Amino acid sequence: MTPVSRSATNWVSVCNRLALLVLLLLGGARAQSTSSTIIAEPEPVLHDGLYATFGVGVVDVDAGSGVDVPLGFTLFASRIRAMLTVSALDLGLLQRKEEGNSRYLRIFDARTRTDFCVDSSNGQITSYNRCSGDTDVLRSMSVDLNFLPVTELYVADRLGAVHVGLGARAFKPRTLYGTLGMFFPSESGRAIGAQLSMGREYIFFGMKWGLDIRRISKWL
């Protein structure tokens, strides 16, 4: 082989190796770009909005204890770290605390391990319902304004916020109260939360669910 042909062969070999190296580098860069595109996900954000809310919880007031169902609206504004809740109807179903009514007495029979209701006026066993307090229905209204000290709370991979604030209940009882709770809005327009409220002769703890008003308007 002549020196010229040998030199040409070496150049061809070098060119082939350079071309292979370039292809490998381009392939690796493309794979890395594709991988980064797949892995990268948008960060979750809190979704502000006006929510129609429905709640269920337990309440204890001077008149008795029972189930409380607040209905109203919640304005959630994480940008200014504030949340306003207006319960236009706060419906309580309470077990009345009977005092001084000793005619009907509960008696426990140790042999049968059952309770009986006895009419003390005649000593006869009567309907057990007579020994149970009547159910009172309380209607009230409330408003509370909350500050969001924590806006990055994750529970079961769901982003939410912690809120604390003050509120006022219109009647039965009429009182100021403090609040502590959590609120989790979502991209779907649905929200869920929990709240503890405590005031003079008033304690409430329950859950509430919400739906963004904008979603409701789209359905109508």
Backbone as a printed PyTorch tensor [residue, N CA C, xyz], in Angstrom:
tensor([[[  0.8550,  -1.1920,   0.0000],
         [  0.0000,   0.0000,   0.0000],
         [  0.8890,   1.2390,   0.0000]],

        [[  0.5450,   2.1820,  -0.8380],
         [  1.3580,   3.3910,  -0.9720],
         [  1.1030,   4.3140,   0.1890]],

        [[  2.0220,   5.2220,   0.4850],
         [  1.8030,   6.1730,   1.5860],
         [  0.5650,   7.0250,   1.3880]],

        [[  0.2470,   7.3600,   0.1530],
         [ -0.9430,   8.1850,  -0.1070],
         [ -2.2130,   7.4480,   0.2530]],

        [[ -2.3050,   6.1630,  -0.1750],
         [ -3.5060,   5.3820,   0.1140],
         [ -3.6220,   5.1060,   1.6030]],

        [[ -2.4520,   4.8790,   2.2360],
         [ -2.4910,   4.6240,   3.6860],
         [ -2.9810,   5.8700,   4.4330]],

        [[ -2.5520,   7.0340,   4.0070],
         [ -2.9870,   8.2790,   4.6420],
         [ -4.4810,   8.5090,   4.4390]],

        [[ -4.9540,   8.2030,   3.2490],
         [ -6.3790,   8.3650,   2.9610],
         [ -7.2110,   7.4310,   3.8380]],

        [[ -6.6980,   6.2040,   3.9990],
         [ -7.4150,   5.2360,   4.8350],
         [ -7.4870,   5.7120,   6.2780]],

        [[ -6.4030,   6.2830,   6.7930],
         [ -6.3930,   6.7960,   8.1680],
         [ -7.3860,   7.9390,   8.3320]],

        [[ -7.4530,   8.8210,   7.3100],
         [ -8.3940,   9.9390,   7.3910],
         [ -9.8420,   9.4420,   7.3980]],

        [[-10.1090,   8.4400,   6.5880],
         [-11.4670,   7.8760,   6.5600],
         [-11.8240,   7.2750,   7.9050]],

        [[-10.8590,   6.5780,   8.5320],
         [-11.0980,   5.9750,   9.8440],
         [-11.3500,   7.0310,  10.8920]],

        [[-10.5610,   8.1100,  10.8730],
         [-10.7470,   9.1940,  11.8330],
         [-12.1030,   9.8690,  11.6530]],

        [[-12.4960,  10.0860,  10.3930],
         [-13.7810,  10.7140,  10.1170],
         [-14.9420,   9.8510,  10.6060]],

        [[-14.7970,   8.5320,  10.3990],
         [-15.8400,   7.6180,  10.8570],
         [-15.9710,   7.6700,  12.3770]],

        [[-14.8350,   7.7080,  13.0540],
         [-14.8770,   7.7660,  14.5130],
         [-15.4770,   9.0710,  15.0120]],

        [[-15.1320,  10.1800,  14.3680],
         [-15.7080,  11.4640,  14.7430],
         [-17.2210,  11.4960,  14.5200]],

        [[-17.6510,  10.9330,  13.3780],
         [-19.0810,  10.8900,  13.0840],
         [-19.8220,  10.0550,  14.1190]],

        [[-19.2250,   8.9060,  14.5260],
         [-19.8380,   8.0490,  15.5420],
         [-19.9200,   8.7660,  16.8820]],

        [[-18.8630,   9.5150,  17.2200],
         [-18.8470,  10.2590,  18.4770],
         [-19.9230,  11.3370,  18.4910]],

        [[-20.0640,  12.0470,  17.3680],
         [-21.0850,  13.0830,  17.2700],
         [-22.4790,  12.4950,  17.4240]],

        [[-22.7150,  11.3430,  16.7710],
         [-24.0170,  10.6920,  16.8740],
         [-24.3140,  10.2640,  18.3040]],

        [[-23.2950,   9.7410,  18.9950],
         [-23.4850,   9.3350,  20.3810],
         [-23.8020,  10.5240,  21.2800]],

        [[-23.0890,  11.6340,  21.0580],
         [-23.3390,  12.8310,  21.8570],
         [-24.7310,  13.3920,  21.6160]],

        [[-25.1400,  13.4440,  20.3300],
         [-26.4720,  13.9490,  20.0160],
         [-27.5590,  13.0560,  20.6000]],

        [[-27.3590,  11.7370,  20.5240],
         [-28.3370,  10.8020,  21.0740],
         [-28.4580,  10.9360,  22.5750]],

        [[-27.3120,  11.1020,  23.2520],
         [-27.3480,  11.2670,  24.7000],
         [-28.0310,  12.5530,  25.1140]],

        [[-27.7530,  13.6440,  24.3710],
         [-28.3870,  14.9200,  24.6910],
         [-29.8940,  14.8570,  24.4790]],

        [[-30.2970,  14.1670,  23.4010],
         [-31.7220,  14.0370,  23.1190],
         [-32.4090,  13.2070,  24.1880]],

        [[-31.7600,  12.1180,  24.6260],
         [-32.3370,  11.2700,  25.6740],
         [-32.4460,  12.0180,  26.9890]],

        [[-31.4040,  12.8330,  27.3110],
         [-31.4390,  13.6050,  28.5400],
         [-32.5390,  14.6400,  28.5030]],

        [[-32.7370,  15.2810,  27.3380],
         [-33.8000,  16.2730,  27.1970],
         [-35.1620,  15.6350,  27.3520]],

        [[-35.3400,  14.4400,  26.7430],
         [-36.6110,  13.7340,  26.8560],
         [-36.8770,  13.3230,  28.2820]],

        [[-35.8270,  12.8320,  28.9710],
         [-35.9750,  12.4050,  30.3550],
         [-36.3530,  13.5570,  31.2510]],

        [[-35.7120,  14.7180,  31.0580],
         [-36.0290,  15.8730,  31.8910],
         [-37.4340,  16.3730,  31.6210]],

        [[-37.8970,  16.2220,  30.3770],
         [-39.2450,  16.6430,  30.0410],
         [-40.2740,  15.7670,  30.7270]],

        [[-39.9920,  14.4760,  30.8320],
         [-40.9290,  13.5460,  31.4470],
         [-40.9620,  13.7330,  32.9560]],

        [[-39.8020,  13.9440,  33.5650],
         [-39.7280,  14.0320,  35.0180],
         [-40.3040,  15.3500,  35.5310]],

        [[-40.0640,  16.4280,  34.8120],
         [-40.5060,  17.7390,  35.2860],
         [-42.0220,  17.7980,  35.3780]],

        [[-42.5570,  18.1950,  36.5440],
         [-43.9880,  18.3260,  36.7700],
         [-44.2760,  19.7020,  37.3570]],

        [[-45.4080,  20.2690,  37.0100],
         [-45.7440,  21.5810,  37.5830],
         [-45.9800,  21.4810,  39.0850]],

        [[-45.5050,  22.4730,  39.8190],
         [-45.6860,  22.4890,  41.2580],
         [-47.1480,  22.7730,  41.6010]],

        [[-47.6850,  22.0670,  42.6070],
         [-49.0770,  22.3150,  42.9930],
         [-49.2430,  23.7150,  43.5790]],

        [[-50.3820,  24.3190,  43.3300],
         [-50.6790,  25.6640,  43.8370],
         [-52.0580,  25.6500,  44.4810]],

        [[-52.2590,  26.5660,  45.4170],
         [-53.5630,  26.7260,  46.0320],
         [-54.5030,  27.4490,  45.0780]],

        [[-55.7370,  26.9840,  45.0000],
         [-56.6990,  27.5450,  44.0640],
         [-57.6900,  28.4250,  44.8270]],

        [[-57.5410,  29.7380,  44.6480],
         [-58.4370,  30.6860,  45.2990],
         [-59.8030,  30.6650,  44.6300]],

        [[-60.8220,  31.0360,  45.4040],
         [-62.1560,  31.0890,  44.8250],
         [-63.2210,  31.2860,  45.8830]],

        [[-64.4500,  31.4280,  45.4200],
         [-65.6200,  31.5370,  46.2820],
         [-66.3470,  30.1970,  46.2540]],

        [[-66.4530,  29.5630,  47.4130],
         [-66.9980,  28.2150,  47.5010],
         [-68.3360,  28.2130,  48.2440]],

        [[-69.3110,  27.5100,  47.6790],
         [-70.5350,  27.1990,  48.4090],
         [-70.2300,  26.0040,  49.2930]],

        [[-70.4730,  26.1270,  50.5990],
         [-70.0170,  25.1090,  51.5440],
         [-71.1780,  24.4700,  52.3010]],

        [[-70.9540,  23.2070,  52.6400],
         [-71.8870,  22.4030,  53.4330],
         [-71.0720,  21.6730,  54.4810]],

        [[-71.4910,  21.7410,  55.7320],
         [-70.7160,  21.1290,  56.8050],
         [-71.5550,  20.2260,  57.6980]],

        [[-70.8700,  19.3410,  58.4020],
         [-71.4910,  18.4650,  59.3930],
         [-70.5260,  18.3380,  60.5610]],

        [[-71.0400,  18.5100,  61.7690],
         [-70.1790,  18.3970,  62.9380],
         [-70.9850,  18.2200,  64.2050]],

        [[-70.2900,  18.2950,  65.3220],
         [-70.9300,  18.1960,  66.6310],
         [-70.8210,  19.5520,  67.3160]],

        [[-71.8540,  19.9030,  68.0600],
         [-71.8990,  21.1980,  68.7240],
         [-72.3610,  21.0000,  70.1630]],

        [[-71.8300,  21.8130,  71.0550],
         [-72.2340,  21.7940,  72.4590],
         [-72.4910,  23.2310,  72.8870]],

        [[-73.7300,  23.4970,  73.2630],
         [-74.1330,  24.8200,  73.7410],
         [-74.8770,  24.6390,  75.0530]],

        [[-75.2970,  25.7400,  75.6430],
         [-75.9740,  25.6690,  76.9360],
         [-77.2860,  24.8930,  76.8420]],

        [[-77.9520,  24.9600,  75.6930],
         [-79.2430,  24.2860,  75.5350],
         [-79.1120,  22.7850,  75.3690]],

        [[-77.9190,  22.2990,  74.9930],
         [-77.7340,  20.8730,  74.7940],
         [-76.6150,  20.5730,  73.8300]],

        [[-76.4880,  19.3130,  73.4600],
         [-75.4530,  18.8630,  72.5270],
         [-76.1050,  18.0900,  71.3940]],

        [[-75.4400,  18.1180,  70.2350],
         [-76.0060,  17.3780,  69.1190],
         [-75.2520,  17.6150,  67.8290]],

        [[-75.9720,  17.4720,  66.7280],
         [-75.4060,  17.5960,  65.3840],
         [-75.6440,  19.0040,  64.8640]],

        [[-74.6260,  19.5540,  64.2200],
         [-74.7330,  20.9040,  63.6610],
         [-74.4400,  20.8500,  62.1640]],

        [[-75.2670,  21.5560,  61.3760],
         [-75.1250,  21.5640,  59.9210],
         [-75.0480,  23.0190,  59.4460]],

        [[-73.8420,  23.5550,  59.2490],
         [-73.7090,  24.9240,  58.7330],
         [-73.7370,  24.9530,  57.2020]],

        [[-74.4750,  25.9020,  56.6460],
         [-74.5710,  26.0970,  55.1990],
         [-74.2080,  27.5400,  54.8850]],

        [[-73.3520,  27.7410,  53.8850],
         [-72.9820,  29.1130,  53.5620],
         [-71.9640,  29.2070,  52.4540]],

        [[-71.0520,  30.1810,  52.5870],
         [-70.0580,  30.4560,  51.5540],
         [-68.7010,  30.7230,  52.2050]],

        [[-67.6420,  30.3290,  51.4980],
         [-66.2720,  30.5660,  51.9530],
         [-65.4820,  31.2170,  50.8300]],

        [[-64.9150,  32.3910,  51.1290],
         [-64.0350,  33.0820,  50.1900],
         [-62.6000,  32.7840,  50.5970]],

        [[-61.8900,  32.0490,  49.7390],
         [-60.5150,  31.6390,  50.0270],
         [-59.5640,  32.4490,  49.1630]],

        [[-58.6680,  33.2110,  49.8070],
         [-57.7300,  34.0860,  49.0910],
         [-56.3350,  33.8900,  49.6730]],

        [[-55.6170,  32.8960,  49.1470],
         [-54.2850,  32.5920,  49.6750],
         [-53.2760,  33.6850,  49.3420]],

        [[-53.5200,  34.4540,  48.2770],
         [-52.5740,  35.5040,  47.8830],
         [-52.4340,  36.5710,  48.9610]],

        [[-53.5250,  36.8390,  49.6740],
         [-53.4640,  37.8090,  50.7650],
         [-53.5640,  37.1060,  52.1210]],

        [[-53.4490,  35.7830,  52.1110],
         [-53.4710,  34.9620,  53.3310],
         [-54.7280,  35.2090,  54.1690]],

        [[-55.8830,  35.1650,  53.5320],
         [-57.1320,  35.4270,  54.2390],
         [-58.2250,  34.4600,  53.7820]],

        [[-59.1710,  34.2020,  54.6790],
         [-60.3190,  33.3680,  54.3590],
         [-61.5250,  33.8810,  55.1380]],

        [[-62.6160,  34.1040,  54.4380],
         [-63.8470,  34.6070,  55.0380],
         [-64.9450,  33.5650,  54.8660]],

        [[-65.6100,  33.2150,  55.9670],
         [-66.6960,  32.2380,  55.9170],
         [-67.9640,  32.8510,  56.4780]],

        [[-69.0430,  32.7450,  55.7140],
         [-70.3560,  33.2240,  56.1430],
         [-71.3100,  32.0370,  56.1430]],

        [[-71.8130,  31.6810,  57.3170],
         [-72.8020,  30.6090,  57.4330],
         [-74.1780,  31.2580,  57.4960]],

        [[-74.8540,  31.2980,  56.3550],
         [-76.1610,  31.9490,  56.2920],
         [-77.2070,  31.1920,  57.0950]],

        [[-77.0370,  29.8720,  57.2130],
         [-77.9360,  29.0450,  58.0090],
         [-77.0970,  28.0370,  58.7820]],

        [[-77.1750,  28.1450,  60.1010],
         [-76.4790,  27.2180,  60.9840],
         [-77.5520,  26.4280,  61.7300]],

        [[-77.7740,  25.1920,  61.2980],
         [-78.8810,  24.3830,  61.8080],
         [-78.3520,  23.3540,  62.8020]],

        [[-78.8510,  23.4200,  64.0450],
         [-78.4320,  22.4760,  65.0770],
         [-79.5840,  21.6070,  65.5440]],

        [[-79.3300,  20.3060,  65.6280],
         [-80.3050,  19.3470,  66.1610],
         [-79.7670,  18.8710,  67.5000]],

        [[-80.3600,  19.3650,  68.5890],
         [-79.7960,  19.1680,  69.9130],
         [-80.6780,  18.2780,  70.7830]],

        [[-80.0170,  17.4910,  71.6260],
         [-80.7040,  16.7150,  72.6360],
         [-80.9010,  17.6180,  73.8500]],

        [[-82.1330,  17.9200,  74.1540],
         [-82.4320,  18.8740,  75.2150],
         [-81.9830,  18.3260,  76.5670]],

        [[-81.4130,  19.2170,  77.3720],
         [-81.0030,  18.8650,  78.7260],
         [-82.1880,  19.0500,  79.6680]],

        [[-82.7530,  17.9270,  80.1040],
         [-83.9190,  17.9850,  80.9840],
         [-83.4660,  18.1850,  82.4260]],

        [[-84.0600,  19.1610,  83.0940],
         [-83.7480,  19.4280,  84.4910],
         [-85.0520,  19.5310,  85.2830]],

        [[-85.0950,  18.8570,  86.4140],
         [-86.2560,  18.9440,  87.2890],
         [-87.4240,  18.0850,  86.8590]],

        [[-87.3130,  17.3230,  85.7720],
         [-88.3850,  16.4350,  85.3370],
         [-88.0770,  15.0350,  85.8490]],

        [[-88.5970,  14.7230,  87.0370],
         [-88.2730,  13.4430,  87.6770],
         [-89.4150,  12.4390,  87.5820]],

        [[-90.4410,  12.7530,  86.7800],
         [-91.5610,  11.8100,  86.6730],
         [-91.1310,  10.5160,  86.0110]],

        [[-90.3560,  10.6190,  84.9200],
         [-89.9070,   9.4360,  84.1950],
         [-88.4510,   9.1560,  84.5550]],

        [[-88.2000,   7.9710,  85.0470],
         [-86.8810,   7.6100,  85.5520],
         [-86.3250,   6.4180,  84.7910]],

        [[-85.0340,   6.4500,  84.5390],
         [-84.3530,   5.3100,  83.9370],
         [-83.8780,   4.3800,  85.0480]],

        [[-84.2170,   3.1230,  84.9080],
         [-83.8150,   2.1190,  85.8960],
         [-83.0780,   1.0040,  85.1790]],

        [[-81.9030,   0.6500,  85.7150],
         [-81.0940,  -0.4140,  85.1290],
         [-81.3220,  -1.7030,  85.9010]],

        [[-81.7080,  -2.7610,  85.1830],
         [-81.9230,  -4.0830,  85.7740],
         [-80.6420,  -4.8940,  85.6170]],

        [[-79.9800,  -5.1930,  86.7480],
         [-78.7080,  -5.9010,  86.6940],
         [-78.8730,  -7.3400,  86.2170]],

        [[-80.0460,  -7.9280,  86.4420],
         [-80.2460,  -9.3250,  86.0270],
         [-80.3590,  -9.4510,  84.5100]],

        [[-81.1290,  -8.5840,  83.9120],
         [-81.3030,  -8.6330,  82.4540],
         [-80.3330,  -7.7050,  81.7250]],

        [[-79.6330,  -6.8530,  82.5150],
         [-78.6690,  -5.9100,  81.9520],
         [-79.3100,  -5.0300,  80.8760]],

        [[-80.5030,  -4.5440,  81.1750],
         [-81.2200,  -3.6490,  80.2720],
         [-81.7700,  -2.4730,  81.0650]],

        [[-82.0630,  -1.3900,  80.3370],
         [-82.6530,  -0.1920,  80.9430],
         [-84.1620,  -0.1950,  80.7480]],

        [[-84.8710,   0.3500,  81.7460],
         [-86.3020,   0.5210,  81.6620],
         [-86.6440,   1.9590,  81.9900]],

        [[-87.7400,   2.4240,  81.4280],
         [-88.2500,   3.7550,  81.7490],
         [-89.5100,   3.5680,  82.5920]],

        [[-89.4800,   4.1460,  83.7890],
         [-90.5710,   3.9500,  84.7380],
         [-91.2440,   5.2820,  85.0260]],

        [[-92.5890,   5.2680,  84.9910],
         [-93.3770,   6.4440,  85.3630],
         [-93.4920,   6.4590,  86.8820]],

        [[-92.8230,   7.4260,  87.5120],
         [-92.7780,   7.4550,  88.9770],
         [-94.1290,   7.7630,  89.6110]],

        [[-95.0820,   8.2860,  88.8190],
         [-96.3930,   8.6070,  89.3790],
         [-97.2250,   7.3720,  89.6610]],

        [[-96.9800,   6.2890,  88.9070],
         [-97.7480,   5.0660,  89.1200],
         [-96.8810,   3.8120,  89.2110]],

        [[-95.5620,   3.9600,  89.0140],
         [-94.6680,   2.8170,  89.1260],
         [-94.7040,   1.8670,  87.9600]],

        [[-95.3290,   2.2650,  86.8610],
         [-95.4560,   1.4000,  85.6970],
         [-94.3260,   1.6710,  84.6990]],

        [[-93.9260,   0.5750,  84.0040],
         [-92.9350,   0.7220,  82.9350],
         [-93.6250,   1.3410,  81.7240]],

        [[-93.0010,   2.3550,  81.1750],
         [-93.5890,   3.0650,  80.0390],
         [-92.5910,   3.1100,  78.8810]],

        [[-92.9650,   3.8120,  77.8280],
         [-92.1020,   3.9010,  76.6420],
         [-90.7610,   4.5250,  77.0020]],

        [[-89.6940,   3.9210,  76.4720],
         [-88.3510,   4.4080,  76.7960],
         [-88.1190,   5.8180,  76.2540]],

        [[-88.8930,   6.1910,  75.2340],
         [-88.7380,   7.5260,  74.6590],
         [-89.0720,   8.6280,  75.6550]],

        [[-89.8990,   8.3020,  76.6480],
         [-90.2620,   9.3080,  77.6340],
         [-89.0950,   9.6590,  78.5490]],

        [[-88.1240,   8.7750,  78.6270],
         [-86.9390,   9.0520,  79.4430],
         [-85.8470,   9.7530,  78.6440]],

        [[-86.0850,   9.9290,  77.3690],
         [-85.1180,  10.6270,  76.5240],
         [-85.5410,  12.0780,  76.3770]],

        [[-84.5670,  12.9630,  76.3820],
         [-84.8800,  14.3780,  76.1970],
         [-85.4020,  14.6480,  74.8010]],

        [[-86.2320,  15.6590,  74.6890],
         [-86.7560,  16.0320,  73.3770],
         [-85.6520,  16.6550,  72.5280]],

        [[-85.8730,  16.6530,  71.2200],
         [-84.9100,  17.2310,  70.2860],
         [-85.2930,  18.6690,  69.9720]],

        [[-84.3420,  19.5730,  70.1810],
         [-84.5480,  20.9800,  69.8600],
         [-83.8600,  21.3150,  68.5520]],

        [[-84.4750,  22.1790,  67.7720],
         [-83.8890,  22.6580,  66.5260],
         [-83.4770,  24.1150,  66.7300]],

        [[-82.1730,  24.3810,  66.5930],
         [-81.6490,  25.7300,  66.7470],
         [-81.2140,  26.2750,  65.3950]],

        [[-81.6510,  27.4830,  65.1040],
         [-81.2420,  28.1490,  63.8660],
         [-80.4250,  29.3830,  64.2220]],

        [[-79.2940,  29.5140,  63.5610],
         [-78.4320,  30.6490,  63.8520],
         [-77.6870,  31.0620,  62.5900]],

        [[-76.8450,  32.0780,  62.7140],
         [-75.9890,  32.5550,  61.6370],
         [-74.6300,  32.8860,  62.2440]],

        [[-73.5860,  32.8130,  61.4170],
         [-72.2520,  33.1290,  61.9200],
         [-71.3620,  33.6430,  60.7940]],

        [[-70.3620,  34.4110,  61.1960],
         [-69.3600,  34.9460,  60.2710],
         [-68.0050,  34.8470,  60.9530]],

        [[-66.9950,  34.3490,  60.2330],
         [-65.6460,  34.3430,  60.8020],
         [-64.6160,  34.7200,  59.7400]],

        [[-63.6290,  35.4690,  60.1870],
         [-62.5350,  35.9410,  59.3380],
         [-61.2470,  35.2940,  59.8260]],

        [[-60.5180,  34.6640,  58.8930],
         [-59.3470,  33.8750,  59.2660],
         [-58.0900,  34.3520,  58.5460]],

        [[-56.9790,  34.1850,  59.2300],
         [-55.6510,  34.4260,  58.6730],
         [-55.0060,  33.0840,  58.3620]],

        [[-54.2260,  33.0190,  57.2570],
         [-53.5800,  31.7700,  56.8380],
         [-52.0930,  31.8280,  57.1940]],

        [[-51.6910,  31.3390,  58.3800],
         [-50.2700,  31.3770,  58.7460],
         [-49.4370,  30.3580,  57.9810]],

        [[-50.0670,  29.2710,  57.5200],
         [-49.3700,  28.2260,  56.7720],
         [-50.1340,  27.9770,  55.4780]],

        [[-49.4490,  28.1350,  54.3410],
         [-50.0910,  27.9340,  53.0330],
         [-49.4540,  26.7850,  52.2540]],

        [[-48.6350,  25.9870,  52.9070],
         [-48.0350,  24.8120,  52.2750],
         [-48.1730,  23.6200,  53.2080]],

        [[-49.4000,  23.1720,  53.3900],
         [-49.6990,  22.0170,  54.2230],
         [-50.0890,  20.8540,  53.3210]],

        [[-49.3530,  19.7500,  53.4220],
         [-49.6310,  18.5770,  52.6020],
         [-50.1930,  17.4600,  53.4820]],

        [[-51.3620,  16.9610,  53.1030],
         [-51.9870,  15.8180,  53.7540],
         [-52.4280,  14.8550,  52.6590]],

        [[-51.8350,  13.6560,  52.6480],
         [-52.1370,  12.6610,  51.6030],
         [-51.9250,  13.2520,  50.2090]],

        [[-50.7770,  13.9330,  50.0350],
         [-50.3990,  14.5480,  48.7530],
         [-51.3680,  15.6300,  48.2950]],

        [[-52.1400,  16.1760,  49.2290],
         [-53.0820,  17.2450,  48.8890],
         [-52.6160,  18.5330,  49.5490]],

        [[-52.5380,  19.6110,  48.7610],
         [-52.0470,  20.8930,  49.2530],
         [-53.1900,  21.6900,  49.8730]],

        [[-52.9150,  22.2280,  51.0660],
         [-53.9210,  23.0320,  51.7390],
         [-53.2810,  24.1030,  52.5890]],

        [[-54.0870,  24.6980,  53.4670],
         [-53.6210,  25.7920,  54.3170],
         [-54.2050,  25.6490,  55.7130]],

        [[-53.4720,  26.1470,  56.6970],
         [-53.9430,  26.2310,  58.0760],
         [-54.5110,  27.6260,  58.3120]],

        [[-55.6530,  27.7040,  58.9950],
         [-56.2490,  29.0180,  59.2520],
         [-56.6100,  29.1770,  60.7370]],

        [[-56.4310,  30.3940,  61.2190],
         [-56.8290,  30.7750,  62.5750],
         [-57.5490,  32.1130,  62.4710]],

        [[-58.5230,  32.3280,  63.3450],
         [-59.2370,  33.5910,  63.2460],
         [-60.2590,  33.7900,  64.3410]],

        [[-61.1230,  34.7660,  64.1230],
         [-62.1890,  35.1170,  65.0530],
         [-63.5190,  35.1520,  64.3080]],

        [[-64.5850,  34.8260,  65.0370],
         [-65.9030,  34.8360,  64.4320],
         [-66.9590,  35.3120,  65.4080]],

        [[-68.1620,  35.4970,  64.8800],
         [-69.2880,  35.9400,  65.6950],
         [-70.5170,  35.1110,  65.3230]],

        [[-71.1960,  34.6150,  66.3470],
         [-72.4300,  33.8530,  66.1690],
         [-73.5950,  34.7510,  66.5460]],

        [[-74.6480,  34.7460,  65.7200],
         [-75.7240,  35.7160,  65.8900],
         [-76.5650,  35.4500,  67.1390]],

        [[-76.9450,  34.1920,  67.3610],
         [-77.7820,  33.8830,  68.5160],
         [-77.7460,  32.3890,  68.8200]],

        [[-78.2340,  32.0540,  70.0110],
         [-78.3820,  30.6790,  70.5160],
         [-77.0930,  29.8610,  70.4740]],

        [[-76.0300,  30.3090,  71.1750],
         [-75.9170,  31.5670,  71.9090],
         [-75.3100,  32.6630,  71.0300]],

        [[-75.5060,  33.8910,  71.4470],
         [-74.8630,  35.0220,  70.7800],
         [-73.4950,  35.2200,  71.4180]],

        [[-72.4400,  34.9700,  70.6500],
         [-71.1060,  34.9910,  71.2420],
         [-70.0260,  35.1810,  70.1860]],

        [[-68.8770,  35.6430,  70.6320],
         [-67.6720,  35.6470,  69.8140],
         [-66.9440,  34.3290,  70.0270]],

        [[-66.1980,  33.8810,  69.0200],
         [-65.4830,  32.6170,  69.1510],
         [-64.1840,  32.6640,  68.3470]],

        [[-63.2700,  31.8010,  68.7400],
         [-62.0180,  31.6400,  68.0110],
         [-62.0730,  30.4090,  67.1310]],

        [[-61.3020,  30.4040,  66.0540],
         [-61.3190,  29.2900,  65.1130],
         [-59.9060,  28.7730,  64.8510]],

        [[-59.8230,  27.4910,  64.5680],
         [-58.5930,  26.8360,  64.1520],
         [-58.9780,  25.7090,  63.2090]],

        [[-58.3390,  25.6660,  62.0290],
         [-58.7390,  24.6260,  61.0950],
         [-57.8130,  24.5060,  59.9020]],

        [[-58.2460,  23.6710,  58.9500],
         [-57.5150,  23.4240,  57.7120],
         [-58.4930,  23.5000,  56.5450]],

        [[-57.9780,  23.9380,  55.3850],
         [-58.8170,  24.0450,  54.1910],
         [-57.9970,  23.5960,  52.9910]],

        [[-58.5910,  22.6940,  52.1720],
         [-57.8910,  22.1030,  51.0430],
         [-58.6910,  22.3110,  49.7500]],

        [[-58.4100,  23.3940,  49.0170],
         [-59.0440,  23.5730,  47.7030],
         [-58.3120,  22.7390,  46.6520]],

        [[-58.9810,  22.4440,  45.5550],
         [-58.3600,  21.6340,  44.5070],
         [-58.6150,  22.2380,  43.1400]],

        [[-57.8640,  21.7500,  42.1640],
         [-57.9910,  22.2380,  40.7950],
         [-59.3470,  21.9050,  40.2000]],

        [[-59.9900,  20.8470,  40.7060],
         [-61.2910,  20.4350,  40.1830],
         [-62.4240,  21.3680,  40.6090]],

        [[-62.1410,  22.3080,  41.5300],
         [-63.1760,  23.1970,  42.0140],
         [-63.8280,  22.7230,  43.2950]],

        [[-63.4190,  21.5460,  43.7810],
         [-63.9470,  21.0190,  45.0360],
         [-62.9830,  21.3270,  46.1800]],

        [[-63.5230,  21.3940,  47.3820],
         [-62.7010,  21.6960,  48.5480],
         [-63.2130,  20.9070,  49.7400]],

        [[-62.3230,  20.6870,  50.6960],
         [-62.6700,  20.0060,  51.9400],
         [-61.9050,  20.6730,  53.0680]],

        [[-62.5010,  20.7060,  54.2460],
         [-61.8440,  21.3550,  55.3690],
         [-62.3510,  20.8210,  56.6900]],

        [[-61.6500,  21.1990,  57.7500],
         [-62.0340,  20.8500,  59.1140],
         [-61.8340,  22.0810,  59.9800]],

        [[-62.6990,  22.2350,  60.9900],
         [-62.6220,  23.4550,  61.8060],
         [-63.0760,  23.1860,  63.2340]],

        [[-62.3620,  23.8200,  64.1710],
         [-62.7340,  23.8430,  65.5850],
         [-63.0490,  25.2790,  65.9620]],

        [[-64.2290,  25.4950,  66.5490],
         [-64.6410,  26.8330,  66.9890],
         [-65.0000,  26.7600,  68.4640]],

        [[-64.5070,  27.7390,  69.2410],
         [-64.7680,  27.7550,  70.6770],
         [-65.0790,  29.1700,  71.1310]],

        [[-66.1850,  29.3040,  71.8580],
         [-66.5840,  30.5860,  72.4090],
         [-67.2740,  30.3900,  73.7430]],

        [[-67.9110,  31.4210,  74.2500],
         [-68.6170,  31.3260,  75.5270],
         [-69.8600,  30.4560,  75.3540]],

        [[-69.9030,  29.3420,  76.0850],
         [-71.0050,  28.3760,  76.0280],
         [-71.2250,  27.8600,  74.6080]],

        [[-70.1360,  27.7300,  73.8560],
         [-70.2550,  27.2850,  72.4580],
         [-68.9810,  26.5720,  72.0200]],

        [[-69.1210,  25.3230,  71.5830],
         [-68.0110,  24.5390,  71.0250],
         [-68.5380,  23.8130,  69.7920]],

        [[-67.7810,  23.9080,  68.7070],
         [-68.1460,  23.2020,  67.4700],
         [-66.8990,  22.5740,  66.8670]],

        [[-67.0470,  21.3530,  66.4000],
         [-65.9870,  20.7140,  65.6230],
         [-66.6300,  19.9020,  64.5110]],

        [[-66.1440,  20.1150,  63.2790],
         [-66.7360,  19.3770,  62.1750],
         [-65.9580,  19.5160,  60.8800]],

        [[-66.5040,  18.8930,  59.8540],
         [-65.9430,  18.9100,  58.5100],
         [-66.8610,  19.7290,  57.6050]],

        [[-66.2600,  20.2600,  56.5460],
         [-67.0780,  20.9550,  55.5500],
         [-66.5460,  20.6760,  54.1520]],

        [[-67.4620,  20.6860,  53.2140],
         [-67.1450,  20.4440,  51.8120],
         [-67.6030,  21.6460,  50.9990]],

        [[-66.8550,  21.9610,  49.9460],
         [-67.1950,  23.1290,  49.1510],
         [-67.0870,  22.8800,  47.6630]],

        [[-67.7860,  23.7040,  46.9050],
         [-67.7390,  23.6530,  45.4480],
         [-67.6370,  25.0790,  44.9300]],

        [[-66.6450,  25.3150,  44.0680],
         [-66.4030,  26.6520,  43.5320],
         [-67.6380,  27.1510,  42.7780]],

        [[-68.0470,  28.3820,  43.0820],
         [-69.2330,  28.9660,  42.4520],
         [-69.0880,  29.0110,  40.9380]],

        [[-67.8520,  29.2040,  40.4510],
         [-67.6340,  29.2720,  39.0080],
         [-67.9780,  27.9530,  38.3390]],

        [[-67.7240,  26.8370,  39.0050],
         [-68.0890,  25.5360,  38.4390],
         [-69.6030,  25.3730,  38.4050]],

        [[-70.2730,  25.8410,  39.4610],
         [-71.7300,  25.7200,  39.4910],
         [-72.3580,  26.5430,  38.3690]],

        [[-71.8280,  27.7490,  38.1150],
         [-72.3870,  28.6080,  37.0640],
         [-72.2140,  27.9830,  35.6840]],

        [[-71.1480,  27.2010,  35.4830],
         [-70.9410,  26.5530,  34.1880],
         [-71.9630,  25.4530,  33.9460]],

        [[-72.4420,  24.8300,  35.0250],
         [-73.4120,  23.7520,  34.8770],
         [-74.8160,  24.2760,  34.6050]],

        [[-75.0670,  25.5230,  35.0100],
         [-76.4180,  26.0870,  34.8430],
         [-76.6390,  26.5970,  33.4240]]])
